[in-house]
Amino acid sequence: MRVAVMTDSTAYIPKSIRAHHDIHMIPLSVIFDDQTYEEEVDLTTREFYEKMRETTELPKTSQPSIGLITAKLEELAETYDALISVHLSSGISGTYQAVASAGEMVEGIEVYPYDSEISCMPQGFYALEAAELAKEGRDPEEIIRRLDQMKQSMHAYLMVDDLTNLQRGGRLTGAQALVGSLLKVKPVLHFVDKQIVPYEKIRTRKKAINRIVGLLEEEADKGKDLHAVFIHANDEEAAVELRDRFLEKHPTCEATISYFGPVIGTHLGEGAIGVGWYTK
């Protein structure tokens, strides 16, 4: 059985790495002034943050259309028998459900949509693991079982500089955003039951970043073999510094750098920092 692996653009796996692992991708979109851009296709992350500084209106985000997904599945059906398709949390996007629906419409390929219940590179970790297992000839059910196993140790925490975009985009309530703004709080957020929710409210950016890195270090201090990622919203220097600091203390762990691209960056805003990890 030939098994393909697909994810969506919000995993933010660089194109070269997707190509190396033979991971297929469908893009979500951002919309500026009625102009739609497929992220990672029509708009780079750098271009996105430049446009964000120039606009007063928060762009909209959009999941892939059923037509786009169906066309991709039909293309894959020409070569593959099955597809593991890993997507951002169904609690913040309808992409997972759209792929599930499209999979029922396309003949010739068995589609296994997978709800990562998270996003960004932690979502990408699932796709990369699935790709490795597919290359080894594992069957779809076995791959899904491994992804479920990963999910038991998958964590992600993030700090946003400004709650405005989350509030305007409907990802936090107005009351939460107002309280945070008045107190100059830098909230630490995480995913619970597929949704982004506050974890702790911390008064300064530095303390909030130290807190999320501290949560990772608490796990590493237990002697666990972790694969971590440091994620930035157009502040790679900060992410690299955090990674290097972590690896100095925990050289046996693996740590990479990733980024918040246009769709997720729309809601988090420039300057956000995230940390994700799972036990290898």
C-alpha positions in Angstrom: 0.0 0.0 0.0 1.4 3.4 -1.0 0.6 6.0 1.8 0.8 9.7 1.2 1.1 12.3 3.9 -0.4 15.8 3.7 -0.8 18.7 6.0 -1.9 22.3 5.7 0.1 25.5 5.5 -0.3 26.3 9.2 2.2 23.6 10.1 4.8 26.0 8.7 7.1 23.2 7.5 9.6 24.9 5.1 9.1 23.9 1.4 12.5 22.2 1.2 11.8 20.0 4.2 8.3 19.1 2.9 9.9 18.1 -0.4 12.6 16.0 1.3 10.0 14.1 3.3 7.5 14.0 0.4 4.8 15.8 2.4 2.0 17.4 0.4 0.4 20.7 1.5 -2.9 22.6 1.0 -2.8 26.3 1.9 -5.1 28.4 4.0 -5.5 32.0 3.0 -5.4 35.5 4.4 -7.5 38.3 2.9 -6.4 41.9 2.9 -9.0 44.4 1.5 -10.8 41.7 -0.5 -7.5 40.4 -2.0 -7.0 36.7 -1.1 -3.5 35.3 -0.7 -2.7 31.7 -0.2 -0.1 31.5 2.6 3.3 30.1 1.6 2.1 30.3 -2.0 1.1 33.9 -2.9 2.5 35.6 0.2 5.7 34.9 2.2 5.7 35.4 5.9 8.0 38.4 5.6 5.7 40.0 3.2 2.7 39.3 5.4 4.2 41.1 8.5 5.1 44.1 6.2 1.5 44.3 5.0 0.3 44.0 8.6 2.2 47.1 9.6 0.7 49.0 6.7 -2.9 48.2 7.4 -5.4 49.4 10.0 -7.8 46.5 9.4 -7.2 43.0 10.7 -7.0 40.7 7.7 -9.4 37.8 7.6 -8.3 34.1 7.4 -9.9 31.4 5.3 -9.7 27.6 5.2 -9.1 25.8 1.9 -12.2 25.4 -0.3 -13.7 21.9 -0.8 -12.9 22.3 -4.5 -9.2 22.9 -3.8 -9.0 19.9 -1.4 -10.9 17.6 -3.7 -8.6 18.5 -6.6 -5.6 17.7 -4.5 -7.1 14.4 -3.3 -7.9 13.4 -6.9 -4.3 14.1 -7.9 -2.9 12.0 -5.0 -5.3 9.2 -5.9 -3.5 8.7 -9.2 -0.4 7.5 -7.2 -1.4 6.6 -3.7 -3.8 4.2 -2.1 -4.2 6.0 1.2 -3.5 9.5 2.7 -2.7 10.6 6.2 -3.8 14.3 6.3 -2.7 16.2 9.4 -4.4 19.5 10.2 -4.6 22.4 12.6 -7.0 22.1 15.5 -10.6 21.6 14.6 -11.4 24.0 17.4 -10.0 27.0 15.6 -10.5 26.0 11.9 -12.8 24.0 9.7 -9.9 22.6 7.6 -9.9 19.2 9.3 -13.6 18.7 8.7 -13.4 20.0 5.1 -10.7 17.4 4.4 -12.8 14.7 6.0 -15.8 15.7 3.8 -13.7 15.8 0.6 -12.3 12.4 1.4 -15.7 10.9 1.3 -16.3 12.4 -2.1 -13.1 11.2 -3.9 -12.8 7.6 -5.1 -9.6 5.6 -5.4 -7.9 6.8 -2.2 -8.6 6.1 1.5 -8.3 9.4 3.4 -7.4 9.4 7.1 -7.8 13.0 8.3 -6.0 13.7 11.6 -6.9 16.5 14.0 -3.7 17.6 15.6 -5.7 19.6 18.1 -2.9 22.2 17.9 -1.1 24.2 15.2 2.2 25.5 13.8 5.3 23.3 14.1 3.8 21.0 16.8 1.3 20.1 14.1 4.2 19.7 11.7 5.8 17.2 14.1 2.9 14.9 13.4 3.2 15.2 9.6 7.0 14.6 9.8 6.5 11.5 11.9 3.8 10.2 9.6 6.0 10.7 6.6 8.9 8.7 8.2 6.5 5.9 9.0 5.0 5.9 5.5 8.5 5.6 4.0 9.0 2.5 6.3 5.9 1.0 4.7 3.7 1.2 7.8 0.0 1.0 7.2 -2.3 3.9 7.9 -3.8 2.5 11.1 -0.3 2.0 12.6 0.7 5.5 11.7 -2.5 6.9 13.3 -1.7 4.9 16.5 1.8 6.5 16.6 0.3 10.0 16.2 -2.1 9.3 19.0 0.9 8.2 21.1 2.7 11.4 20.3 -0.4 13.4 21.3 -0.1 12.2 24.9 3.2 14.2 25.3 2.6 17.1 22.9 2.6 20.5 24.5 2.7 24.1 23.3 2.7 27.4 25.1 2.8 30.9 23.6 3.1 34.5 24.6 1.5 37.3 22.7 2.6 40.9 22.9 -0.9 42.3 22.3 -4.2 40.7 22.9 -6.0 42.9 20.3 -5.8 40.6 17.3 -6.9 37.5 19.3 -9.9 39.4 20.6 -10.8 40.9 17.2 -10.4 37.6 15.5 -12.7 35.9 18.0 -10.1 33.8 19.6 -10.4 35.4 23.1 -13.4 37.1 24.6 -13.6 40.9 24.8 -13.5 40.8 28.6 -10.3 38.8 28.6 -8.7 41.2 26.1 -9.8 44.3 28.0 -8.4 43.0 31.3 -5.2 42.0 29.8 -4.7 45.4 28.1 -5.5 47.4 31.2 -3.0 45.5 33.4 -0.3 45.3 30.7 -0.5 41.6 31.0 1.5 39.3 28.7 -0.7 36.2 28.8 0.7 32.7 28.4 -1.7 30.7 26.2 -2.1 27.1 25.4 -4.5 24.6 23.8 -7.1 22.9 25.9 -9.9 20.8 24.2 -8.7 22.1 20.8 -9.1 25.8 21.8 -6.6 28.5 22.6 -7.1 29.5 26.2 -5.2 31.5 28.8 -2.7 29.5 30.9 -1.3 32.2 33.1 -1.3 36.0 33.2 2.2 37.5 33.6 3.0 41.1 33.9 6.0 41.5 31.5 7.2 40.0 28.2 10.5 38.8 29.7 8.8 37.0 32.6 6.2 35.4 30.2 8.9 34.1 27.9 10.9 32.8 30.8 7.8 31.0 32.0 7.1 29.2 28.8 10.8 28.2 28.5 10.7 27.1 32.1 7.8 24.8 31.4 9.9 23.1 28.7 12.9 22.9 31.0 10.8 21.3 33.8 10.1 18.4 31.4 13.7 18.2 30.2 14.9 18.1 33.8 13.0 14.9 34.3 15.5 13.2 31.9 13.0 13.0 29.0 14.3 12.8 25.4 12.4 15.8 24.0 12.1 17.3 20.6 11.3 21.0 21.1 10.6 23.9 18.8 11.0 27.6 19.4 8.5 29.6 17.3 8.6 33.3 16.5 6.4 35.9 14.9 9.0 37.8 12.8 11.6 37.8 15.6 13.9 34.9 14.7 16.8 36.3 16.8 14.8 36.0 20.0 13.8 32.4 19.1 17.4 31.4 18.3 18.6 32.9 21.6 16.1 30.9 23.5 16.9 27.7 21.7 20.6 28.1 22.3 20.1 28.8 25.9 17.9 25.7 26.3 20.4 23.4 24.5 23.3 24.7 26.6 21.5 23.3 29.6 20.0 20.3 27.9 22.3 19.1 25.1 20.7 15.7 24.7 17.4 17.2 23.6 16.6 18.2 20.0 15.5 21.8 19.3 14.6 23.6 16.1 13.4 27.0 15.0 10.0 27.7 13.4 7.7 30.7 12.9 4.1 31.9 13.0 3.1 32.4 9.4 0.3 34.6 8.0 -2.8 32.8 9.1 -1.7 32.2 12.7 0.2 35.4 12.7 -3.0 37.3 11.9 -4.4 36.3 15.3 -1.2 36.4 17.4 0.4 39.5 16.0 4.1 40.4 15.5 6.4 39.6 18.4 4.6 36.5 19.6 6.9 33.7 20.9 5.9 30.0 21.3 7.5 26.8 22.6 6.3 23.3 21.7 7.6 19.8 22.4 6.9 16.1 22.6 8.7 13.1 24.0 10.6 11.2 21.2 
